[in-house]
Amino acid sequence: MFIIRKLGEKIRQSAKTMPVVSITGPRQSGKTTLAQQVFPDYQYANLENPLTRDFARFNPVQFLNQGNGRGLIIDEAQYIPELFSWVQVHVDESQRNGEIILSGSQNFLLMEKITQSLAGRVAVFNLLPFSMEELTGSPYGNGNLYDYIFQGLYPRIYSQQTSPDIFYPSYIQSYVERDVRQVQAIGDLALFEKFLGLCAGRVGQMFNQTALANETGVSIPTINRWMSVLQTGFIAYLLQPYHRNFNKRLTKTPKLYFYDTGLACSLLRLRSSSELDLHFARGALFENFVVNEVLKNHLNRGLRPNVYFWAESSGYEIDLIVETGTGIYPIEIKSADTIRPDFFKNLEQFQKVSQTAAENCFLVYAGDQQQDRSQAKVRRWQDLGALPFY
């Protein structure tokens, strides 16, 4: 079944005012499908194809002219870094908006070339796997929370009914064998895969390079390089601590999350969603799921997600803080399906030190009730798309 991606309309609008549009995101997140749906008449070129890659490398002018005024979609554009300078020349000469659509699955590599060659000429978007907001109204939109966490939200899981125990091991193997080697020369891929699994076991925790270095037997600089590889390939990311200091000692260490909980579950060797009931990472994976949804809901609206967490040395912590031009919105995340009074203690402490109004505070949980309490607004995980800070 066809599921409308919310980012599509933003991309269509941007192509009317900018000569180049870039769509980055994980492999298999639907970038190519989206580009071809939004621009069905454009010529399509995939630089993973060796013949197409040679065409772009050795005859860039003719390669870029093949759109014949209709437009050109260039998939996996990071494979030919020198092409970006030619794209700049091409769009400056043509003076047509929406001329080139770039797609790529390696964030930092693509962004580096864009900022070097196409600054001021390109609108940049990130497409992550499905959001719950996108699944609402589809046959897949009323499922069980922990099925979503276990299955993840990659489009192929739903459109092709691909089993997670087939999709994710193949995804990981393809990522390690192809993308990792392209980004960085990693000698021991088995050790890197062990690092991947260790990261999955630390979802929602502080990124402790020393512990990871000790468990893998590599140096801390190597751990940092490997983490950069995961970020480049849209596998995992680091959520930074909130930068404002409210006269308290705050942590400066980021927290580790995966872009998709299904991938993390696969790395944790989970075989079904029912195993999450008693699994040590259940709460952390729910937290990861909620943080991802907030990220997606920003990105799908073409917004930059200014999101952080907050932690005091005394032990108080807020799982997620969303900062906008008009204020901040602290969010506490709980995997329980019933509400307990102690769920609000961190929010109450944050309100004291930051002077944040209770009406801007949220508790997101795994239950099915929506309440407005004196300490915070309680919202279900299904309601994340309706929060007021997008």
GIZICOR-V668859 format. One record per backbone hydrogen bond with DSSP energy under -0.5 kcal/mol. CO is the residue of the C=O (numbers start at 1). NH is the residue of the N-H. Records with the same first field share a line. If there is no record, write none. Layout:
CO = NH  NH
//
This chain:
4 = 6
5 = 8
6 = 9  10
7 = 11
8 = 12
9 = 13
10 = 14
11 = 15
13 = 16
14 = 17  18
18 = 98
19 = 99  100
20 = 123
21 = 102
22 = 24  125
23 = 104
24 = 127
26 = 29
28 = 155
30 = 34
31 = 35
32 = 36
33 = 37
34 = 38
35 = 39
37 = 40
39 = 42
43 = 73
45 = 47  75
46 = 49
48 = 50
49 = 53
50 = 54
51 = 55
52 = 56
53 = 57
54 = 58
55 = 59
59 = 63
60 = 64
61 = 65
62 = 66
63 = 66
64 = 67
65 = 68
67 = 70
71 = 43
72 = 74  101
73 = 45  75
74 = 77  103
75 = 47
76 = 79
77 = 80
80 = 83
81 = 84
82 = 85  86
83 = 87
84 = 88
85 = 89
86 = 90
87 = 91
88 = 92
89 = 93
90 = 94
91 = 95
96 = 99
99 = 72
100 = 21  102
101 = 74
102 = 23
103 = 77
104 = 25
105 = 107
106 = 110
107 = 111
108 = 112
109 = 113
110 = 114
111 = 115
112 = 116
113 = 117
114 = 118
118 = 121  122
121 = 20
122 = 124
123 = 22
125 = 24
126 = 128
131 = 135
132 = 136
135 = 138
138 = 141
140 = 143
144 = 147  148
145 = 149
146 = 150
147 = 151
148 = 152
153 = 130
154 = 157  158
155 = 158  159
156 = 160  162
163 = 166  167
164 = 168
166 = 170
167 = 171
168 = 172
169 = 173
170 = 174
171 = 175
172 = 176
173 = 177
174 = 178  179
175 = 179  180
176 = 181
178 = 182
179 = 183
180 = 184
184 = 186
185 = 187
187 = 189
188 = 192
189 = 193
190 = 194
191 = 195
192 = 196
193 = 197
194 = 198
195 = 199
196 = 200
197 = 201
199 = 202
200 = 203
202 = 205
205 = 256
206 = 208
207 = 209
208 = 212
209 = 213
210 = 214
211 = 215
212 = 216
213 = 217  218
219 = 223
220 = 224
221 = 225
222 = 226
223 = 227
224 = 228
225 = 229
226 = 230
227 = 231
228 = 232
229 = 233
230 = 235  236
231 = 234
232 = 107
235 = 259
237 = 239  257
238 = 240
239 = 255
240 = 309
244 = 246
245 = 247
248 = 250
249 = 313
254 = 207
255 = 239
256 = 204
257 = 237
260 = 264
261 = 265
262 = 266
263 = 267
264 = 268
265 = 270
266 = 269
272 = 275
273 = 276
274 = 277
275 = 278
276 = 279
279 = 282
281 = 285
282 = 286
283 = 287
284 = 288
285 = 289
286 = 290
287 = 291
288 = 292
289 = 293
290 = 294
291 = 295
292 = 296
293 = 297
294 = 298
295 = 299
296 = 300
298 = 301  303
299 = 302
303 = 305
304 = 306
305 = 307
306 = 323
308 = 321
309 = 242
310 = 318
311 = 251
312 = 315
316 = 312
318 = 310
320 = 331
321 = 308  323
322 = 329
324 = 327
327 = 324
329 = 322
330 = 362
331 = 320
332 = 364
334 = 366
336 = 366
340 = 343
341 = 344
342 = 345
344 = 348
345 = 349
346 = 350
347 = 351
348 = 352
349 = 353
350 = 354
351 = 355
357 = 360
358 = 361
361 = 377
362 = 332  364
363 = 379
364 = 334
365 = 381
369 = 371
371 = 373  378
376 = 373  378
377 = 363  379
378 = 371
379 = 365
380 = 383
381 = 384
383 = 386
384 = 387
387 = 390
//
